[in-house]
Amino acid sequence: MQQYLLVADRRFLKHALGELADIAESARKINQRYIGASLTLVSLESEPQALLHRIRQARPTFIYGVIPVAEVFDGLGEDATVLTAHLSKLLDSSETFRIEVIKVGTTIEPNAKSIEVSIGKPLEEAGYKPDLSGPDVIVYLVLERSRAIIGLAHRADLYDSVIDHFRLENRATNRVNRAETKLKEAFDVFGLLDKQLGICLDIGAAPGGWTDFLAKRGSKVVAVDKAQLDYGKITGKKIVVEEFKRESKEAPDMTNTDVLHLKYNIRSISELPFAGPTFDLVAIDINTEPLKSAAIAVEAAALLKDGGYLIMAVKLQDARDIKIIREAEKTLSKVYSEVRANKLHHNRLEVTLFGRKAAD
């Protein structure tokens, strides 16, 4: 039996374990123990490289990542630097490495970042090559009470190479709100970070996190929401605000505008003053029932250019009910291709859906 660290939101752990069993083609019940910090130790009769390949191909909804466990180090004590010599035996000096430390129920000091440095620096001095942005191998050290669970994997084999996304994003200071990180993560997961999107429609825009993210990337944005945006944080952009009325049918001129805020509670896409394919992306994050959001998304396809993208957050009442997600996917599939759902790290009790408008 091979041990793995399964990274998944505890509220959706049952669904993640079901996905893992299907992907691993495991007929036996998965042995599991939830550790904390979205980590579950599981045992499977599955070879690591084959399993990781299947996970990448499957693009699961609820699994953030699966990491093979190289070893469990007992008797850790209060000094994590004892792991340095141990890791030197596990690492190949010809490959670059990065260490990610996760502390769970341990009194070991100092913080995770300092521990990474105190372990990694002696390895570097011994001839091992660190690379924080694009390493060949990632070492995951889960410090749990008096032991360390050591995960080891090649970055190219992993579906997601980061466990603690919150730690990365908490360093950011120039954002409107937390919602901005949700869209950034969605762009990463759904492969849009390298796409140039000319004009985007942001439905349910307040307070402006998604609008700000899109504008920073150089897109023009039509933001639709009755509530105010945090205009002061959407920096360096020309913003026009209009009180929108349903009887208005004249399409706005975006030539000299970066962000147009239409102050309006949208009920139907047909109410907007746009006719035909206008947008490269439609983003929807509104506080309503998932199938109502999906219905708006289906309407919005008429305003998308061929090949344009949809990103939509759906709010769930209960983590146990994923049937509504599948129903929303089915609804979107009527007009979108490549429909996928993903429980992003920065989502709470919600799931993000993706689709692409197919050419007629």
C-alpha positions as CSV (number, residue, x, y, z in Angstrom):
1,M,0.0,0.0,0.0
2,Q,1.3,3.4,-1.0
3,Q,0.5,6.4,1.2
4,Y,-0.5,9.8,-0.3
5,L,-1.4,13.2,1.0
6,L,-4.8,14.1,-0.4
7,V,-5.3,17.9,-0.5
8,A,-9.0,18.7,-0.4
9,D,-11.5,21.0,1.5
10,R,-12.7,19.0,4.5
11,R,-16.3,20.0,3.9
12,F,-16.1,18.3,0.5
13,L,-13.8,15.4,1.6
14,K,-16.4,12.7,0.9
15,H,-16.7,13.9,-2.7
16,A,-12.9,14.1,-3.1
17,L,-12.4,10.6,-1.7
18,G,-15.0,9.4,-4.2
19,E,-13.2,11.0,-7.1
20,L,-9.9,9.5,-5.9
21,A,-11.4,6.0,-5.7
22,D,-12.7,6.4,-9.2
23,I,-9.5,7.8,-10.6
24,A,-7.4,5.1,-8.9
25,E,-9.8,2.4,-10.0
26,S,-9.7,1.1,-6.5
27,A,-12.2,-1.6,-5.6
28,R,-11.2,-1.5,-2.0
29,K,-12.2,1.1,0.5
30,I,-9.5,3.9,0.9
31,N,-7.9,4.0,4.3
32,Q,-7.9,7.6,5.4
33,R,-7.0,9.9,8.3
34,Y,-7.7,13.6,8.2
35,I,-4.7,15.5,9.5
36,G,-5.8,19.2,9.2
37,A,-5.1,22.1,6.9
38,S,-7.1,20.4,4.1
39,L,-4.7,17.4,4.3
40,T,-5.8,13.7,4.5
41,L,-3.4,10.8,4.7
42,V,-4.7,8.0,2.5
43,S,-3.4,4.6,1.6
44,L,-4.0,3.1,-1.9
45,E,-2.8,0.1,-4.0
46,S,-1.7,2.4,-6.8
47,E,1.7,3.3,-8.3
48,P,2.4,7.0,-7.8
49,Q,3.4,8.0,-11.3
50,A,0.4,6.2,-12.9
51,L,-2.0,7.7,-10.3
52,L,-0.7,11.3,-10.8
53,H,-1.1,10.9,-14.5
54,R,-4.7,9.8,-14.2
55,I,-5.4,12.8,-11.9
56,R,-4.0,15.2,-14.4
57,Q,-6.1,13.7,-17.1
58,A,-9.3,13.5,-15.0
59,R,-9.3,17.2,-13.9
60,P,-11.3,16.4,-10.8
61,T,-13.7,18.9,-9.2
62,F,-12.9,18.5,-5.5
63,I,-9.3,17.2,-5.4
64,Y,-6.8,20.0,-5.0
65,G,-3.8,17.7,-5.2
66,V,-2.4,14.2,-4.4
67,I,1.2,13.9,-3.2
68,P,3.1,10.6,-2.8
69,V,4.5,10.1,0.7
70,A,8.2,9.2,0.6
71,E,8.5,8.6,4.3
72,V,7.1,9.3,7.8
73,F,9.8,10.6,10.1
74,D,9.1,9.9,13.8
75,G,10.7,11.5,16.8
76,L,10.8,14.9,15.4
77,G,11.2,16.8,18.6
78,E,11.3,20.6,18.7
79,D,13.9,21.2,16.0
80,A,12.9,20.6,12.4
81,T,16.4,21.1,11.1
82,V,17.1,17.5,11.9
83,L,15.3,16.8,8.6
84,T,18.1,18.4,6.6
85,A,20.4,15.4,6.7
86,H,17.4,13.2,6.1
87,L,16.3,15.0,3.0
88,S,19.8,15.0,1.6
89,K,19.4,11.2,1.2
90,L,16.0,11.5,-0.6
91,L,16.9,14.3,-3.0
92,D,18.9,14.0,-6.2
93,S,21.6,16.8,-6.4
94,S,21.1,17.0,-10.2
95,E,17.5,18.2,-9.8
96,T,16.3,21.6,-8.4
97,F,14.1,21.6,-5.4
98,R,11.6,23.6,-3.3
99,I,10.4,22.9,0.2
100,E,6.9,23.6,1.4
101,V,6.3,23.3,5.2
102,I,2.8,22.9,6.7
103,K,2.5,22.9,10.5
104,V,-0.5,21.0,11.9
105,G,-0.9,20.7,15.7
106,T,2.8,21.2,16.4
107,T,4.6,23.5,18.8
108,I,7.7,23.6,16.7
109,E,9.0,27.2,16.2
110,P,9.5,29.4,14.2
111,N,7.0,29.9,11.4
112,A,6.7,27.7,8.3
113,K,8.7,30.1,6.1
114,S,11.6,30.3,8.5
115,I,11.7,26.5,8.8
116,E,11.8,26.2,5.0
117,V,14.9,28.5,5.0
118,S,16.6,26.7,7.9
119,I,16.3,23.3,6.2
120,G,16.9,24.5,2.6
121,K,19.9,26.7,3.2
122,P,22.2,23.9,4.4
123,L,21.0,21.7,1.5
124,E,22.0,24.5,-0.9
125,E,25.4,24.8,0.8
126,A,25.8,21.1,0.3
127,G,25.4,21.4,-3.4
128,Y,21.6,21.0,-3.9
129,K,20.0,23.6,-6.1
130,P,16.9,25.4,-4.8
131,D,14.3,26.9,-7.3
132,L,11.3,28.5,-5.7
133,S,9.4,29.2,-9.0
134,G,9.9,26.1,-11.2
135,P,11.6,23.3,-9.3
136,D,12.1,19.8,-10.6
137,V,11.1,18.3,-7.3
138,I,8.9,19.6,-4.5
139,V,9.4,18.5,-0.9
140,Y,6.3,18.7,1.3
141,L,7.0,18.6,5.0
142,V,3.9,18.2,7.1
143,L,5.0,18.7,10.7
144,E,2.4,16.9,12.8
145,R,3.1,16.9,16.6
146,S,6.2,14.7,17.0
147,R,6.6,13.5,13.4
148,A,7.0,14.8,9.9
149,I,5.2,13.3,6.9
150,I,7.5,13.8,3.9
151,G,5.9,14.1,0.5
152,L,8.1,14.1,-2.5
153,A,7.0,14.6,-6.1
154,H,8.2,15.9,-9.4
155,R,6.4,19.2,-10.2
156,A,5.6,18.0,-13.7
157,D,3.6,15.1,-12.3
158,L,1.4,17.1,-10.0
159,Y,-2.1,18.4,-10.8
160,D,-1.5,21.3,-8.3
161,S,2.0,21.8,-6.8
162,V,1.0,24.2,-4.0
163,I,-0.8,23.2,-0.8
164,D,-1.1,26.5,1.0
165,H,-2.5,28.9,-1.6
166,F,-3.7,31.2,1.1
167,R,-0.1,31.8,2.3
168,L,0.9,32.9,-1.2
169,E,-2.1,35.2,-1.7
170,N,-1.9,36.7,1.8
171,R,1.2,38.6,0.6
172,A,-0.8,40.6,-1.9
173,T,-1.7,44.1,-0.8
174,N,-3.0,45.7,-4.0
175,R,-6.3,44.0,-4.4
176,V,-9.9,45.1,-3.9
177,N,-11.1,42.0,-1.9
178,R,-10.6,38.3,-1.5
179,A,-12.9,37.6,-4.5
180,E,-10.0,38.8,-6.8
181,T,-8.0,35.7,-5.8
182,K,-10.8,33.4,-6.8
183,L,-10.8,34.7,-10.3
184,K,-7.0,34.7,-10.5
185,E,-7.0,31.0,-9.4
186,A,-9.8,30.2,-11.9
187,F,-7.6,31.7,-14.7
188,D,-4.8,29.5,-13.6
189,V,-6.8,26.3,-13.2
190,F,-8.7,26.8,-16.5
191,G,-5.7,27.8,-18.5
192,L,-6.5,31.5,-19.2
193,L,-3.5,33.3,-17.7
194,D,-1.8,33.6,-21.1
195,K,-4.9,34.7,-22.9
196,Q,-5.4,38.2,-24.1
197,L,-9.1,39.2,-23.5
198,G,-10.1,42.4,-25.2
199,I,-13.5,43.2,-23.5
200,C,-15.1,41.4,-20.6
201,L,-18.5,41.4,-18.9
202,D,-18.6,41.1,-15.1
203,I,-22.0,40.3,-13.8
204,G,-22.4,40.8,-10.0
205,A,-19.3,42.9,-10.0
206,A,-19.5,44.7,-6.5
207,P,-17.2,45.5,-4.8
208,G,-15.0,45.1,-7.9
209,G,-12.5,42.4,-7.2
210,W,-13.1,40.5,-10.5
211,T,-13.3,43.8,-12.4
212,D,-10.0,44.9,-11.0
213,F,-8.3,41.7,-11.9
214,L,-9.5,41.8,-15.5
215,A,-8.6,45.5,-15.8
216,K,-5.1,44.9,-14.5
217,R,-4.6,42.4,-17.3
218,G,-5.4,45.1,-19.9
219,S,-9.0,44.1,-20.6
220,K,-11.8,46.6,-20.9
221,V,-14.6,45.7,-18.5
222,V,-18.4,46.2,-18.4
223,A,-19.3,45.7,-14.7
224,V,-22.9,45.2,-13.9
225,D,-24.1,45.6,-10.3
226,K,-26.5,48.0,-8.5
227,A,-24.0,48.3,-5.6
228,Q,-21.0,50.5,-5.5
229,L,-17.6,49.4,-6.7
230,D,-14.4,50.3,-4.8
231,Y,-13.3,52.7,-7.5
232,G,-10.3,53.9,-5.6
233,K,-8.7,50.5,-5.7
234,I,-9.2,50.0,-9.4
235,T,-6.2,52.1,-10.0
236,G,-4.9,53.7,-13.1
237,K,-8.0,53.1,-15.1
238,K,-10.6,55.4,-16.6
239,I,-13.9,54.5,-15.0
240,V,-17.4,55.6,-16.1
241,V,-20.4,55.0,-13.9
242,E,-23.9,55.0,-15.4
243,E,-27.3,54.5,-13.7
244,F,-28.7,51.9,-16.2
245,K,-32.4,51.8,-17.1
246,R,-34.0,48.8,-18.8
247,E,-35.5,50.9,-21.6
248,S,-32.0,52.1,-22.7
249,K,-31.0,50.1,-25.8
250,E,-28.1,52.2,-27.0
251,A,-24.8,50.3,-26.7
252,P,-22.2,52.3,-24.8
253,D,-19.0,53.5,-26.4
254,M,-16.0,51.9,-24.7
255,T,-13.4,53.6,-26.9
256,N,-12.1,55.9,-24.2
257,T,-13.3,53.9,-21.2
258,D,-11.4,51.1,-19.3
259,V,-14.2,50.2,-16.9
260,L,-17.9,50.9,-17.4
261,H,-20.0,50.4,-14.3
262,L,-23.7,49.9,-15.2
263,K,-25.5,50.3,-11.9
264,Y,-28.3,47.8,-12.3
265,N,-29.6,44.6,-10.7
266,I,-29.7,42.2,-13.7
267,R,-32.7,39.9,-14.2
268,S,-32.0,38.9,-17.8
269,I,-29.1,39.3,-20.2
270,S,-31.6,40.6,-22.8
271,E,-32.0,43.8,-20.8
272,L,-28.5,44.8,-21.5
273,P,-27.8,47.3,-24.3
274,F,-25.6,44.9,-26.3
275,A,-26.6,43.0,-29.4
276,G,-24.6,40.1,-30.8
277,P,-21.1,38.8,-30.0
278,T,-19.3,41.6,-28.0
279,F,-17.3,40.0,-25.2
280,D,-14.3,37.7,-25.0
281,L,-15.2,36.6,-21.5
282,V,-18.3,36.6,-19.3
283,A,-17.7,36.4,-15.5
284,I,-20.7,35.7,-13.2
285,D,-20.6,35.9,-9.4
286,I,-24.1,36.6,-8.1
287,N,-25.7,35.7,-4.9
288,T,-28.5,33.5,-6.2
289,E,-29.5,29.9,-6.8
290,P,-27.0,27.9,-9.0
291,L,-29.6,27.2,-11.7
292,K,-30.6,30.8,-11.9
293,S,-26.9,31.7,-12.4
294,A,-26.7,29.0,-15.1
295,A,-29.7,30.3,-16.9
296,I,-28.1,33.8,-17.0
297,A,-24.9,32.2,-18.3
298,V,-26.8,30.4,-21.1
299,E,-28.3,33.8,-22.1
300,A,-24.9,35.4,-22.0
301,A,-23.6,33.0,-24.6
302,A,-25.3,35.2,-27.2
303,L,-23.0,38.1,-26.2
304,L,-19.8,36.0,-26.4
305,K,-17.6,35.9,-29.4
306,D,-17.0,32.4,-30.8
307,G,-14.4,30.8,-28.6
308,G,-15.1,33.2,-25.8
309,Y,-15.0,32.0,-22.2
310,L,-17.4,31.8,-19.2
311,I,-16.4,31.7,-15.6
312,M,-19.2,31.4,-13.1
313,A,-19.3,30.9,-9.3
314,V,-22.2,28.9,-8.0
315,K,-23.3,29.2,-4.3
316,L,-24.1,26.0,-2.5
317,Q,-26.4,25.7,0.5
318,D,-24.9,22.4,1.6
319,A,-21.6,20.8,0.9
320,R,-23.3,17.4,0.7
321,D,-25.4,18.4,-2.3
322,I,-23.4,18.2,-5.5
323,K,-26.4,17.2,-7.7
324,I,-27.1,20.9,-8.3
325,I,-23.5,21.3,-9.6
326,R,-24.1,18.5,-12.1
327,E,-27.4,20.1,-13.1
328,A,-25.7,23.4,-13.7
329,E,-23.0,21.7,-15.8
330,K,-25.7,20.0,-17.9
331,T,-27.5,23.4,-18.4
332,L,-24.3,25.1,-19.5
333,S,-23.5,22.2,-21.9
334,K,-26.4,23.3,-24.1
335,V,-24.5,26.3,-25.4
336,Y,-20.9,25.8,-24.1
337,S,-18.2,23.3,-24.7
338,E,-15.4,22.2,-22.4
339,V,-17.7,22.6,-19.4
340,R,-15.8,21.9,-16.1
341,A,-16.4,22.5,-12.4
342,N,-13.7,23.1,-9.8
343,K,-13.8,23.6,-6.1
344,L,-11.0,26.3,-5.9
345,H,-8.9,26.8,-2.9
346,H,-10.3,30.3,-2.4
347,N,-13.9,29.2,-2.8
348,R,-15.8,28.8,0.4
349,L,-19.2,27.0,0.1
350,E,-19.2,27.4,-3.7
351,V,-17.8,25.9,-6.9
352,T,-16.5,27.6,-10.0
353,L,-17.7,26.5,-13.4
354,F,-16.0,27.1,-16.7
355,G,-17.2,26.9,-20.3
356,R,-16.2,28.0,-23.8
357,K,-18.6,29.1,-26.5
358,A,-18.3,26.8,-29.5
359,A,-18.5,28.2,-33.0
360,D,-21.9,27.8,-34.6
